[in-house]
Amino acid sequence: MKYLLWLLKAAIFFTLFAFALNNQHDATVYFFFGTSWRAPLVLVVLAAFAGGLVVGALGMLPGWWKHRAAAAQRPAAVPDALAVPAAPAPAIPPTDLPAVRQHGL
């Protein structure tokens, strides 16, 4: 299994490496107000991917902070050795009803 995982990682690496080698032509990205950026296509794709990661992480930050604050306000869990044992379940008194047979398939 370990060798299969390494083989999969190598295949992904060589696929991305071949993609980078095949996309070395210059690409022009046009921004607002007439500004532009010329770079190899592989760098443009890499920059777009990195920008997406940053925007996604920044979008998740408020939720992370809210959950961290809620976790900080919760009391710590009580260890099992200090926990109070639960009360035993009350005994069910016997009835005069006939026993019900359950037929399983």
C-alpha positions as CSV (number, residue, x, y, z in Angstrom):
1,M,0.0,0.0,0.0
2,K,2.9,2.3,0.8
3,Y,4.4,1.8,-2.6
4,L,1.1,2.4,-4.3
5,L,0.8,5.7,-2.5
6,W,4.3,6.7,-3.5
7,L,3.5,5.7,-7.1
8,L,0.4,7.9,-7.1
9,K,2.3,10.9,-5.7
10,A,5.0,10.5,-8.4
11,A,2.3,10.3,-11.1
12,I,0.7,13.5,-9.8
13,F,4.1,15.2,-9.6
14,F,5.2,14.3,-13.1
15,T,1.8,15.3,-14.5
16,L,2.1,18.7,-12.9
17,F,5.7,19.0,-14.0
18,A,4.7,18.2,-17.6
19,F,1.9,20.8,-17.4
20,A,4.4,23.4,-16.3
21,L,6.8,22.5,-19.1
22,N,4.0,22.7,-21.7
23,N,2.7,26.0,-20.6
24,Q,5.8,28.3,-20.6
25,H,4.3,30.7,-23.2
26,D,3.8,34.2,-22.0
27,A,0.3,35.1,-20.9
28,T,-1.0,38.6,-20.4
29,V,-3.4,39.3,-17.5
30,Y,-5.2,42.7,-17.8
31,F,-6.2,44.5,-14.7
32,F,-8.2,47.7,-14.2
33,F,-7.1,51.1,-15.4
34,G,-5.0,49.7,-18.3
35,T,-2.5,47.8,-16.1
36,S,-1.4,44.4,-17.2
37,W,1.0,41.6,-16.1
38,R,2.9,39.4,-18.5
39,A,4.2,36.1,-17.2
40,P,4.5,32.4,-18.2
41,L,1.1,30.8,-18.1
42,V,2.1,28.3,-15.4
43,L,2.9,31.2,-13.1
44,V,-0.5,32.8,-13.8
45,V,-2.2,29.6,-13.0
46,L,-0.1,29.2,-9.8
47,A,-0.9,32.8,-8.8
48,A,-4.6,32.2,-9.3
49,F,-4.5,29.1,-7.2
50,A,-2.6,30.8,-4.4
51,G,-5.0,33.7,-4.5
52,G,-7.9,31.3,-4.2
53,L,-6.3,29.7,-1.2
54,V,-5.8,33.1,0.5
55,V,-9.4,34.3,-0.2
56,G,-10.8,31.0,1.1
57,A,-8.8,31.0,4.3
58,L,-9.7,34.7,4.9
59,G,-13.4,33.8,4.4
60,M,-13.2,31.0,7.0
61,L,-11.4,33.1,9.6
62,P,-14.5,34.6,11.3
63,G,-16.0,31.1,11.8
64,W,-12.7,29.9,13.2
65,W,-12.6,32.8,15.7
66,K,-16.2,32.2,16.7
67,H,-15.6,28.5,17.4
68,R,-12.4,29.2,19.3
69,A,-14.2,31.8,21.5
70,A,-17.0,29.3,22.1
71,A,-14.6,26.5,23.0
72,A,-12.7,28.8,25.4
73,Q,-15.9,29.6,27.3
74,R,-16.9,26.0,27.7
75,P,-15.8,24.3,31.0
76,A,-13.2,21.7,30.7
77,A,-14.4,18.1,30.6
78,V,-14.5,16.2,33.9
79,P,-12.1,13.2,34.0
80,D,-13.8,9.8,34.3
81,A,-12.2,9.3,37.8
82,L,-14.0,12.4,39.1
83,A,-17.3,11.9,37.3
84,V,-20.4,11.3,39.4
85,P,-21.9,7.9,38.6
86,A,-25.4,7.9,37.1
87,A,-28.3,6.7,39.2
88,P,-29.4,3.2,38.4
89,A,-32.5,2.8,36.2
90,P,-35.7,2.1,38.1
91,A,-36.8,-1.5,38.0
92,I,-39.9,-2.2,35.9
93,P,-42.5,-4.1,37.9
94,P,-43.8,-7.4,36.4
95,T,-47.2,-7.3,34.8
96,D,-50.0,-9.9,34.4
97,L,-49.9,-9.6,30.7
98,P,-48.9,-12.6,28.6
99,A,-45.4,-12.6,27.1
100,V,-45.2,-11.3,23.5
101,R,-43.3,-13.5,21.2
102,Q,-41.2,-11.9,18.5
103,H,-40.8,-13.7,15.2
104,G,-37.7,-12.7,13.3
105,L,-37.0,-13.4,9.7
